[in-house]
């Protein structure tokens, strides 16, 4: 199980997952101690697999992906927000990878000032 998180303060996060999959908790999307992530929605997905990739939140299937492709939900003026306060469980059957870009709703220890 291999994965990487690229988190940006006050912006989106990207999760790169290969092999068998992983569970993405909201805490994994925080860029540091100053940011507490309260919810996250799926903005973009890119994948490749010889089998299938299942994305589930709170036991509810969100996406089932086959072969390879990408979905940019921004282009459709939407995001996948089902159960947005729950962890994201990614299961990759028969190998492959998935990139998931997530938008975050977060609170900050040090708020923005002077804006």
BANUVO-959431 format. One record per atom (N, C-alpha, C, O, CB): residue number from 1; x, y, z. Coordinates in nm, 3 decimals, padded with zeros to 5 digits. Glycine has a CB too. Example, Ala and Ser with C-alpha at 12.3 -4.5 7.8 and 13.67 -1.06 7.14 Angstrom:
BEGIN
ATOM pos       u       v       w
ATOM   1  01.319 -00.569  00.780
ATOM   1  01.230 -00.450  00.780
ATOM   1  01.320 -00.330  00.780
ATOM   1  01.424 -00.332  00.846
ATOM   1  01.131 -00.447  00.905
ATOM   2  01.285 -00.225  00.708
ATOM   2  01.367 -00.106  00.714
ATOM   2  01.290  00.003  00.787
ATOM   2  01.341  00.114  00.804
ATOM   2  01.408 -00.060  00.572
//
This chain:
BEGIN
ATOM pos       u       v       w
ATOM   1  00.085 -00.117  00.000
ATOM   1  00.000  00.000  00.000
ATOM   1  00.090  00.123  00.000
ATOM   1  00.163  00.146  00.096
ATOM   1 -00.097  00.000  00.122
ATOM   2  00.084  00.202 -00.106
ATOM   2  00.162  00.325 -00.115
ATOM   2  00.067  00.442 -00.138
ATOM   2 -00.031  00.432 -00.211
ATOM   2  00.268  00.316 -00.229
ATOM   3  00.098  00.552 -00.073
ATOM   3  00.015  00.670 -00.090
ATOM   3  00.098  00.794 -00.059
ATOM   3  00.202  00.786  00.006
ATOM   3 -00.110  00.663  00.000
ATOM   4  00.050  00.907 -00.106
ATOM   4  00.116  01.036 -00.081
ATOM   4  00.007  01.141 -00.075
ATOM   4 -00.089  01.138 -00.152
ATOM   4  00.222  01.070 -00.192
ATOM   5  00.023  01.234  00.018
ATOM   5 -00.069  01.347  00.028
ATOM   5  00.009  01.474 -00.002
ATOM   5  00.118  01.495  00.050
ATOM   5 -00.135  01.354  00.169
ATOM   6 -00.049  01.559 -00.085
ATOM   6  00.008  01.691 -00.112
ATOM   6 -00.096  01.791 -00.063
ATOM   6 -00.199  01.812 -00.128
ATOM   6  00.043  01.712 -00.267
ATOM   7 -00.068  01.852  00.051
ATOM   7 -00.163  01.941  00.116
ATOM   7 -00.116  02.085  00.104
ATOM   7  00.002  02.114  00.121
ATOM   7 -00.182  01.903  00.264
ATOM   8 -00.208  02.173  00.075
ATOM   8 -00.179  02.315  00.065
ATOM   8 -00.267  02.390  00.164
ATOM   8 -00.388  02.369  00.170
ATOM   8 -00.202  02.366 -00.080
ATOM   9 -00.205  02.479  00.241
ATOM   9 -00.279  02.558  00.338
ATOM   9 -00.379  02.647  00.267
ATOM   9 -00.345  02.714  00.170
ATOM   9 -00.183  02.643  00.424
ATOM  10 -00.503  02.646  00.315
ATOM  10 -00.612  02.727  00.260
ATOM  10 -00.641  02.697  00.113
ATOM  10 -00.687  02.784  00.039
ATOM  10 -00.579  02.875  00.276
ATOM  11 -00.614  02.574  00.072
ATOM  11 -00.638  02.534 -00.066
ATOM  11 -00.666  02.384 -00.070
ATOM  11 -00.692  02.323  00.034
ATOM  11 -00.517  02.569 -00.157
ATOM  12 -00.663  02.324 -00.187
ATOM  12 -00.699  02.184 -00.203
ATOM  12 -00.587  02.089 -00.160
ATOM  12 -00.474  02.130 -00.133
ATOM  12 -00.736  02.156 -00.346
ATOM  13 -00.621  01.961 -00.154
ATOM  13 -00.526  01.853 -00.127
ATOM  13 -00.534  01.753 -00.240
ATOM  13 -00.638  01.739 -00.304
ATOM  13 -00.555  01.786  00.010
ATOM  14 -00.424  01.682 -00.265
ATOM  14 -00.419  01.577 -00.365
ATOM  14 -00.371  01.450 -00.296
ATOM  14 -00.273  01.452 -00.222
ATOM  14 -00.325  01.614 -00.485
ATOM  15 -00.442  01.340 -00.319
ATOM  15 -00.402  01.209 -00.268
ATOM  15 -00.363  01.122 -00.386
ATOM  15 -00.439  01.109 -00.482
ATOM  15 -00.516  01.142 -00.183
ATOM  16 -00.244  01.061 -00.379
ATOM  16 -00.197  00.967 -00.482
ATOM  16 -00.192  00.831 -00.415
ATOM  16 -00.121  00.812 -00.316
ATOM  16 -00.055  01.008 -00.542
ATOM  17 -00.267  00.735 -00.469
ATOM  17 -00.279  00.604 -00.407
ATOM  17 -00.250  00.497 -00.512
ATOM  17 -00.306  00.501 -00.621
ATOM  17 -00.420  00.585 -00.343
ATOM  18 -00.162  00.401 -00.476
ATOM  18 -00.133  00.289 -00.566
ATOM  18 -00.144  00.158 -00.489
ATOM  18 -00.160  00.158 -00.367
ATOM  18  00.008  00.304 -00.630
ATOM  19 -00.137  00.049 -00.561
ATOM  19 -00.141 -00.087 -00.507
ATOM  19 -00.281 -00.125 -00.461
ATOM  19 -00.372 -00.133 -00.544
ATOM  19 -00.044 -00.101 -00.392
ATOM  20 -00.301 -00.148 -00.333
ATOM  20 -00.429 -00.202 -00.287
ATOM  20 -00.528 -00.097 -00.238
ATOM  20 -00.647 -00.124 -00.229
ATOM  20 -00.404 -00.300 -00.177
ATOM  21 -00.479  00.023 -00.206
ATOM  21 -00.568  00.128 -00.158
ATOM  21 -00.536  00.170 -00.016
ATOM  21 -00.440  00.122  00.043
ATOM  21 -00.710  00.083 -00.167
ATOM  22 -00.616  00.259  00.037
ATOM  22 -00.596  00.311  00.172
ATOM  22 -00.723  00.383  00.218
ATOM  22 -00.819  00.396  00.142
ATOM  22 -00.474  00.407  00.176
ATOM  23 -00.722  00.429  00.341
ATOM  23 -00.829  00.514  00.394
ATOM  23 -00.774  00.653  00.414
ATOM  23 -00.671  00.671  00.480
ATOM  23 -00.887  00.456  00.527
ATOM  24 -00.841  00.752  00.358
ATOM  24 -00.801  00.892  00.371
ATOM  24 -00.887  00.954  00.480
ATOM  24 -01.007  00.974  00.461
ATOM  24 -00.815  00.970  00.234
ATOM  25 -00.826  00.984  00.593
ATOM  25 -00.901  01.054  00.698
ATOM  25 -00.890  01.204  00.674
ATOM  25 -00.799  01.249  00.605
ATOM  25 -00.847  01.015  00.840
ATOM  26 -00.980  01.280  00.731
ATOM  26 -00.976  01.425  00.714
ATOM  26 -00.847  01.483  00.772
ATOM  26 -00.795  01.581  00.719
ATOM  26 -01.097  01.491  00.780
ATOM  27 -00.796  01.424  00.878
ATOM  27 -00.670  01.472  00.938
ATOM  27 -00.553  01.457  00.841
ATOM  27 -00.458  01.535  00.847
ATOM  27 -00.641  01.395  01.067
ATOM  28 -00.559  01.357  00.751
ATOM  28 -00.453  01.340  00.650
ATOM  28 -00.447  01.458  00.553
ATOM  28 -00.345  01.477  00.487
ATOM  28 -00.475  01.211  00.572
ATOM  29 -00.553  01.536  00.543
ATOM  29 -00.561  01.645  00.446
ATOM  29 -00.517  01.779  00.504
ATOM  29 -00.514  01.879  00.432
ATOM  29 -00.701  01.657  00.393
ATOM  30 -00.484  01.783  00.630
ATOM  30 -00.440  01.906  00.695
ATOM  30 -00.296  01.939  00.654
ATOM  30 -00.211  01.849  00.648
ATOM  30 -00.452  01.894  00.848
ATOM  31 -00.269  02.065  00.628
ATOM  31 -00.134  02.107  00.590
ATOM  31 -00.045  02.131  00.711
ATOM  31  00.075  02.156  00.695
ATOM  31 -00.140  02.233  00.505
ATOM  32 -00.100  02.125  00.832
ATOM  32 -00.022  02.145  00.954
ATOM  32 -00.112  02.171  01.072
ATOM  32 -00.234  02.162  01.061
ATOM  32  00.077  02.260  00.937
ATOM  33 -00.051  02.204  01.185
ATOM  33 -00.125  02.223  01.309
ATOM  33 -00.220  02.343  01.302
ATOM  33 -00.315  02.349  01.380
ATOM  33 -00.029  02.241  01.425
ATOM  34 -00.196  02.438  01.212
ATOM  34 -00.280  02.557  01.200
ATOM  34 -00.414  02.527  01.131
ATOM  34 -00.506  02.607  01.141
ATOM  34 -00.206  02.664  01.122
ATOM  35 -00.425  02.412  01.063
ATOM  35 -00.544  02.382  00.983
ATOM  35 -00.615  02.258  01.036
ATOM  35 -00.552  02.153  01.053
ATOM  35 -00.506  02.362  00.834
ATOM  36 -00.745  02.269  01.062
ATOM  36 -00.829  02.155  01.100
ATOM  36 -00.933  02.136  00.991
ATOM  36 -01.017  02.223  00.969
ATOM  36 -00.896  02.177  01.241
ATOM  37 -00.927  02.024  00.922
ATOM  37 -01.018  01.996  00.812
ATOM  37 -01.148  01.938  00.868
ATOM  37 -01.146  01.837  00.937
ATOM  37 -00.954  01.899  00.708
ATOM  38 -01.260  02.003  00.837
ATOM  38 -01.392  01.961  00.886
ATOM  38 -01.467  01.875  00.786
ATOM  38 -01.547  01.789  00.825
ATOM  38 -01.475  02.083  00.920
ATOM  39 -01.443  01.897  00.656
ATOM  39 -01.506  01.816  00.552
ATOM  39 -01.422  01.830  00.425
ATOM  39 -01.343  01.923  00.410
ATOM  39 -01.654  01.861  00.527
ATOM  40 -01.442  01.736  00.333
ATOM  40 -01.369  01.739  00.206
ATOM  40 -01.459  01.681  00.097
ATOM  40 -01.531  01.584  00.120
ATOM  40 -01.236  01.659  00.216
ATOM  41 -01.454  01.742 -00.020
ATOM  41 -01.530  01.693 -00.135
ATOM  41 -01.434  01.661 -00.249
ATOM  41 -01.326  01.720 -00.260
ATOM  41 -01.636  01.799 -00.180
ATOM  42 -01.474  01.566 -00.332
ATOM  42 -01.389  01.523 -00.443
ATOM  42 -01.411  01.616 -00.562
ATOM  42 -01.523  01.632 -00.610
ATOM  42 -01.420  01.375 -00.483
ATOM  43 -01.302  01.679 -00.608
ATOM  43 -01.307  01.774 -00.719
ATOM  43 -01.264  01.710 -00.851
ATOM  43 -01.327  01.734 -00.954
ATOM  43 -01.219  01.895 -00.688
ATOM  44 -01.157  01.629 -00.848
ATOM  44 -01.103  01.566 -00.969
ATOM  44 -01.055  01.426 -00.935
ATOM  44 -01.010  01.400 -00.824
ATOM  44 -00.988  01.651 -01.030
ATOM  45 -01.063  01.337 -01.033
ATOM  45 -01.014  01.200 -01.017
ATOM  45 -00.947  01.159 -01.148
ATOM  45 -01.002  01.181 -01.256
ATOM  45 -01.130  01.101 -00.979
ATOM  46 -00.828  01.099 -01.138
ATOM  46 -00.761  01.037 -01.253
ATOM  46 -00.717  00.899 -01.208
ATOM  46 -00.674  00.882 -01.094
ATOM  46 -00.638  01.124 -01.303
ATOM  47 -00.727  00.797 -01.296
ATOM  47 -00.699  00.662 -01.254
ATOM  47 -00.655  00.574 -01.370
ATOM  47 -00.674  00.607 -01.487
ATOM  47 -00.821  00.602 -01.188
ATOM  48 -00.595  00.461 -01.334
ATOM  48 -00.562  00.355 -01.428
ATOM  48 -00.560  00.225 -01.350
ATOM  48 -00.498  00.217 -01.244
ATOM  48 -00.425  00.382 -01.501
ATOM  49 -00.626  00.123 -01.402
ATOM  49 -00.631 -00.007 -01.335
ATOM  49 -00.663 -00.117 -01.435
ATOM  49 -00.731 -00.093 -01.535
ATOM  49 -00.734 -00.007 -01.222
ATOM  50 -00.616 -00.237 -01.408
ATOM  50 -00.655 -00.354 -01.487
ATOM  50 -00.782 -00.417 -01.431
ATOM  50 -00.843 -00.502 -01.496
ATOM  50 -00.541 -00.457 -01.488
ATOM  51 -00.821 -00.377 -01.313
ATOM  51 -00.941 -00.430 -01.248
ATOM  51 -01.043 -00.320 -01.224
ATOM  51 -01.106 -00.272 -01.318
ATOM  51 -00.905 -00.498 -01.116
ATOM  52 -01.057 -00.282 -01.097
ATOM  52 -01.151 -00.175 -01.064
ATOM  52 -01.100 -00.101 -00.941
ATOM  52 -01.020 -00.152 -00.862
ATOM  52 -01.294 -00.231 -01.038
ATOM  53 -01.148  00.021 -00.927
ATOM  53 -01.118  00.104 -00.811
ATOM  53 -01.251  00.146 -00.751
ATOM  53 -01.338  00.200 -00.820
ATOM  53 -01.029  00.230 -00.849
ATOM  54 -01.267  00.121 -00.622
ATOM  54 -01.391  00.156 -00.551
ATOM  54 -01.360  00.268 -00.452
ATOM  54 -01.264  00.258 -00.375
ATOM  54 -01.451  00.031 -00.478
ATOM  55 -01.440  00.374 -00.453
ATOM  55 -01.428  00.484 -00.357
ATOM  55 -01.558  00.488 -00.278
ATOM  55 -01.667  00.501 -00.334
ATOM  55 -01.399  00.622 -00.429
ATOM  56 -01.543  00.476 -00.143
ATOM  56 -01.658  00.461 -00.054
ATOM  56 -01.645  00.560  00.061
ATOM  56 -01.534  00.586  00.108
ATOM  56 -01.669  00.315  00.000
ATOM  57 -01.758  00.615  00.105
ATOM  57 -01.760  00.701  00.225
ATOM  57 -01.875  00.657  00.313
ATOM  57 -01.990  00.649  00.268
ATOM  57 -01.774  00.851  00.188
ATOM  58 -01.845  00.630  00.439
ATOM  58 -01.947  00.590  00.537
ATOM  58 -02.030  00.472  00.484
ATOM  58 -02.152  00.469  00.497
ATOM  58 -02.040  00.710  00.568
ATOM  59 -01.960  00.374  00.425
ATOM  59 -02.020  00.252  00.368
ATOM  59 -02.108  00.278  00.246
ATOM  59 -02.180  00.189  00.202
ATOM  59 -02.103  00.182  00.474
ATOM  60 -02.104  00.399  00.191
ATOM  60 -02.182  00.434  00.072
ATOM  60 -02.087  00.441 -00.048
ATOM  60 -01.994  00.522 -00.047
ATOM  60 -02.258  00.570  00.091
ATOM  61 -02.107  00.356 -00.152
ATOM  61 -02.022  00.365 -00.270
ATOM  61 -02.039  00.501 -00.339
ATOM  61 -02.151  00.545 -00.367
ATOM  61 -02.055  00.251 -00.369
ATOM  62 -01.927  00.567 -00.365
ATOM  62 -01.929  00.699 -00.430
ATOM  62 -01.893  00.687 -00.577
ATOM  62 -01.961  00.742 -00.664
ATOM  62 -01.832  00.796 -00.359
ATOM  63 -01.784  00.614 -00.606
ATOM  63 -01.738  00.594 -00.743
ATOM  63 -01.686  00.453 -00.760
ATOM  63 -01.622  00.398 -00.670
ATOM  63 -01.630  00.697 -00.781
ATOM  64 -01.711  00.393 -00.876
ATOM  64 -01.647  00.269 -00.917
ATOM  64 -01.584  00.298 -01.053
ATOM  64 -01.652  00.336 -01.147
ATOM  64 -01.750  00.147 -00.925
ATOM  65 -01.451  00.278 -01.061
ATOM  65 -01.375  00.317 -01.179
ATOM  65 -01.313  00.193 -01.244
ATOM  65 -01.267  00.103 -01.174
ATOM  65 -01.266  00.420 -01.142
ATOM  66 -01.311  00.189 -01.377
ATOM  66 -01.252  00.079 -01.453
ATOM  66 -01.159  00.137 -01.560
ATOM  66 -01.172  00.253 -01.597
ATOM  66 -01.363 -00.011 -01.517
ATOM  67 -01.066  00.054 -01.609
ATOM  67 -00.973  00.092 -01.715
ATOM  67 -00.893  00.215 -01.674
ATOM  67 -00.828  00.213 -01.569
ATOM  67 -01.048  00.119 -01.847
ATOM  68 -00.895  00.321 -01.752
ATOM  68 -00.825  00.445 -01.715
ATOM  68 -00.907  00.564 -01.760
ATOM  68 -00.989  00.553 -01.851
ATOM  68 -00.682  00.450 -01.776
ATOM  69 -00.883  00.677 -01.697
ATOM  69 -00.956  00.797 -01.735
ATOM  69 -00.939  00.906 -01.633
ATOM  69 -00.860  00.895 -01.539
ATOM  69 -01.101  00.766 -01.755
ATOM  70 -01.015  01.012 -01.652
ATOM  70 -01.016  01.122 -01.557
ATOM  70 -01.154  01.187 -01.558
ATOM  70 -01.223  01.190 -01.660
ATOM  70 -00.905  01.226 -01.590
ATOM  71 -01.192  01.237 -01.443
ATOM  71 -01.317  01.312 -01.427
ATOM  71 -01.283  01.444 -01.360
ATOM  71 -01.220  01.446 -01.254
ATOM  71 -01.422  01.230 -01.344
ATOM  72 -01.326  01.552 -01.421
ATOM  72 -01.304  01.685 -01.364
ATOM  72 -01.443  01.740 -01.332
ATOM  72 -01.511  01.796 -01.418
ATOM  72 -01.224  01.780 -01.464
ATOM  73 -01.481  01.724 -01.207
ATOM  73 -01.616  01.765 -01.167
ATOM  73 -01.633  01.917 -01.172
ATOM  73 -01.745  01.965 -01.186
ATOM  73 -01.646  01.714 -01.028
ATOM  74 -01.522  01.993 -01.160
ATOM  74 -01.528  02.138 -01.176
ATOM  74 -01.588  02.177 -01.311
ATOM  74 -01.663  02.274 -01.320
ATOM  74 -01.388  02.200 -01.161
ATOM  75 -01.555  02.101 -01.415
ATOM  75 -01.608  02.129 -01.549
ATOM  75 -01.760  02.116 -01.553
ATOM  75 -01.826  02.174 -01.639
ATOM  75 -01.546  02.036 -01.651
ATOM  76 -01.814  02.039 -01.459
ATOM  76 -01.959  02.019 -01.452
ATOM  76 -02.021  02.105 -01.341
ATOM  76 -02.137  02.087 -01.305
ATOM  76 -01.992  01.871 -01.429
ATOM  77 -01.941  02.198 -01.287
ATOM  77 -01.987  02.287 -01.179
ATOM  77 -02.041  02.211 -01.059
ATOM  77 -02.143  02.247 -01.001
ATOM  77 -02.094  02.380 -01.230
ATOM  78 -01.970  02.104 -01.021
ATOM  78 -02.012  02.023 -00.907
ATOM  78 -01.891  01.959 -00.841
ATOM  78 -01.780  01.966 -00.895
ATOM  78 -02.115  01.916 -00.950
ATOM  79 -01.911  01.897 -00.728
ATOM  79 -01.813  01.810 -00.663
ATOM  79 -01.888  01.690 -00.609
ATOM  79 -02.011  01.690 -00.602
ATOM  79 -01.735  01.886 -00.548
ATOM  80 -01.815  01.587 -00.571
ATOM  80 -01.877  01.471 -00.507
ATOM  80 -01.869  01.495 -00.357
ATOM  80 -01.763  01.482 -00.296
ATOM  80 -01.805  01.335 -00.548
ATOM  81 -01.983  01.531 -00.298
ATOM  81 -01.985  01.574 -00.159
ATOM  81 -02.057  01.476 -00.066
ATOM  81 -02.077  01.507  00.051
ATOM  81 -02.051  01.708 -00.150
ATOM  82 -02.096  01.358 -00.116
ATOM  82 -02.164  01.260 -00.031
ATOM  82 -02.084  01.232  00.095
ATOM  82 -01.964  01.204  00.087
ATOM  82 -02.189  01.130 -00.108
ATOM  83 -02.145  01.240  00.210
ATOM  83 -02.081  01.207  00.338
ATOM  83 -01.947  01.279  00.354
ATOM  83 -01.848  01.216  00.393
ATOM  83 -02.061  01.056  00.349
ATOM  84 -01.943  01.408  00.326
ATOM  84 -01.818  01.484  00.319
ATOM  84 -01.741  01.494  00.451
ATOM  84 -01.625  01.534  00.451
ATOM  84 -01.846  01.621  00.270
ATOM  85 -01.804  01.459  00.562
ATOM  85 -01.733  01.464  00.690
ATOM  85 -01.673  01.329  00.727
ATOM  85 -01.612  01.316  00.833
ATOM  85 -01.828  01.510  00.800
ATOM  86 -01.690  01.229  00.642
ATOM  86 -01.642  01.093  00.670
ATOM  86 -01.510  01.064  00.596
ATOM  86 -01.480  01.129  00.496
ATOM  86 -01.749  00.990  00.628
ATOM  87 -01.432  00.967  00.646
ATOM  87 -01.311  00.926  00.573
ATOM  87 -01.345  00.869  00.436
ATOM  87 -01.458  00.824  00.412
ATOM  87 -01.233  00.821  00.655
ATOM  88 -01.248  00.872  00.346
ATOM  88 -01.264  00.819  00.210
ATOM  88 -01.188  00.688  00.204
ATOM  88 -01.067  00.685  00.227
ATOM  88 -01.213  00.921  00.101
ATOM  89 -01.257  00.579  00.175
ATOM  89 -01.195  00.447  00.165
ATOM  89 -01.175  00.416  00.016
ATOM  89 -01.272  00.409 -00.060
ATOM  89 -01.282  00.337  00.236
ATOM  90 -01.049  00.397 -00.023
ATOM  90 -01.015  00.366 -00.162
ATOM  90 -00.966  00.222 -00.167
ATOM  90 -00.870  00.187 -00.098
ATOM  90 -00.906  00.465 -00.217
ATOM  91 -01.030  00.139 -00.249
ATOM  91 -00.990  00.000 -00.268
ATOM  91 -00.955 -00.019 -00.415
ATOM  91 -01.038  00.006 -00.503
ATOM  91 -01.102 -00.099 -00.222
ATOM  92 -00.832 -00.065 -00.440
ATOM  92 -00.787 -00.089 -00.577
ATOM  92 -00.776 -00.241 -00.595
ATOM  92 -00.693 -00.306 -00.530
ATOM  92 -00.648 -00.017 -00.606
ATOM  93 -00.860 -00.296 -00.682
ATOM  93 -00.860 -00.439 -00.710
ATOM  93 -00.777 -00.468 -00.836
ATOM  93 -00.800 -00.404 -00.939
ATOM  93 -01.005 -00.492 -00.727
ATOM  94 -00.684 -00.560 -00.829
ATOM  94 -00.598 -00.602 -00.940
ATOM  94 -00.496 -00.495 -00.977
ATOM  94 -00.453 -00.490 -01.092
ATOM  94 -00.682 -00.638 -01.061
ATOM  95 -00.458 -00.409 -00.885
ATOM  95 -00.351 -00.311 -00.908
ATOM  95 -00.396 -00.189 -00.985
ATOM  95 -00.499 -00.190 -01.053
ATOM  95 -00.238 -00.376 -00.979
ATOM  96 -00.315 -00.085 -00.974
ATOM  96 -00.342  00.040 -01.043
ATOM  96 -00.313  00.158 -00.953
ATOM  96 -00.250  00.144 -00.848
ATOM  96 -00.487  00.044 -01.090
ATOM  97 -00.358  00.274 -00.996
ATOM  97 -00.339  00.395 -00.915
ATOM  97 -00.458  00.487 -00.933
ATOM  97 -00.534  00.476 -01.029
ATOM  97 -00.208  00.467 -00.954
ATOM  98 -00.472  00.579 -00.839
ATOM  98 -00.573  00.683 -00.849
ATOM  98 -00.518  00.811 -00.788
ATOM  98 -00.452  00.808 -00.684
ATOM  98 -00.705  00.640 -00.778
ATOM  99 -00.544  00.923 -00.853
ATOM  99 -00.516  01.057 -00.801
ATOM  99 -00.650  01.123 -00.771
ATOM  99 -00.740  01.124 -00.856
ATOM  99 -00.430  01.143 -00.903
ATOM 100 -00.663  01.176 -00.652
ATOM 100 -00.788  01.241 -00.612
ATOM 100 -00.755  01.381 -00.563
ATOM 100 -00.676  01.397 -00.471
ATOM 100 -00.863  01.158 -00.501
ATOM 101 -00.816  01.483 -00.625
ATOM 101 -00.803  01.619 -00.575
ATOM 101 -00.926  01.650 -00.492
ATOM 101 -01.039  01.626 -00.535
ATOM 101 -00.785  01.723 -00.691
ATOM 102 -00.903  01.703 -00.373
ATOM 102 -01.011  01.729 -00.278
ATOM 102 -01.014  01.876 -00.238
ATOM 102 -00.910  01.935 -00.210
ATOM 102 -00.996  01.641 -00.154
ATOM 103 -01.134  01.934 -00.235
ATOM 103 -01.150  02.066 -00.176
ATOM 103 -01.179  02.046 -00.028
ATOM 103 -01.236  01.944  00.011
ATOM 103 -01.266  02.148 -00.247
ATOM 104 -01.139  02.143  00.053
ATOM 104 -01.151  02.128  00.198
ATOM 104 -01.229  02.244  00.258
ATOM 104 -01.217  02.359  00.216
ATOM 104 -01.013  02.118  00.263
ATOM 105 -01.310  02.210  00.359
ATOM 105 -01.367  02.310  00.447
ATOM 105 -01.289  02.297  00.577
ATOM 105 -01.289  02.190  00.639
ATOM 105 -01.525  02.291  00.468
ATOM 106 -01.221  02.404  00.618
ATOM 106 -01.132  02.395  00.733
ATOM 106 -01.144  02.517  00.822
ATOM 106 -01.190  02.623  00.780
ATOM 106 -00.988  02.377  00.688
ATOM 107 -01.100  02.499  00.946
ATOM 107 -01.086  02.611  01.038
ATOM 107 -00.937  02.626  01.068
ATOM 107 -00.860  02.531  01.053
ATOM 107 -01.169  02.588  01.170
ATOM 108 -00.897  02.747  01.110
ATOM 108 -00.756  02.779  01.127
ATOM 108 -00.731  02.839  01.264
ATOM 108 -00.808  02.922  01.313
ATOM 108 -00.709  02.875  01.017
ATOM 109 -00.621  02.795  01.324
ATOM 109 -00.582  02.849  01.454
ATOM 109 -00.549  02.996  01.441
ATOM 109 -00.587  03.077  01.525
ATOM 109 -00.462  02.772  01.512
ATOM 110 -00.477  03.032  01.334
ATOM 110 -00.441  03.171  01.306
ATOM 110 -00.525  03.217  01.188
ATOM 110 -00.495  03.182  01.074
ATOM 110 -00.287  03.186  01.277
ATOM 111 -00.630  03.297  01.213
ATOM 111 -00.716  03.341  01.103
ATOM 111 -00.644  03.442  01.015
ATOM 111 -00.546  03.504  01.055
ATOM 111 -00.845  03.402  01.158
ATOM 112 -00.696  03.458  00.893
ATOM 112 -00.645  03.562  00.804
ATOM 112 -00.682  03.699  00.860
ATOM 112 -00.793  03.718  00.911
ATOM 112 -00.701  03.545  00.660
ATOM 113 -00.591  03.794  00.851
ATOM 113 -00.618  03.930  00.896
ATOM 113 -00.577  04.028  00.787
ATOM 113 -00.493  03.996  00.703
ATOM 113 -00.544  03.960  01.030
ATOM 114 -00.634  04.143  00.790
ATOM 114 -00.596  04.250  00.698
ATOM 114 -00.650  04.232  00.558
ATOM 114 -00.596  04.290  00.463
ATOM 114 -00.448  04.261  00.691
ATOM 115 -00.754  04.153  00.542
ATOM 115 -00.811  04.134  00.407
ATOM 115 -00.941  04.207  00.394
ATOM 115 -01.004  04.203  00.289
ATOM 115 -00.832  03.985  00.377
//
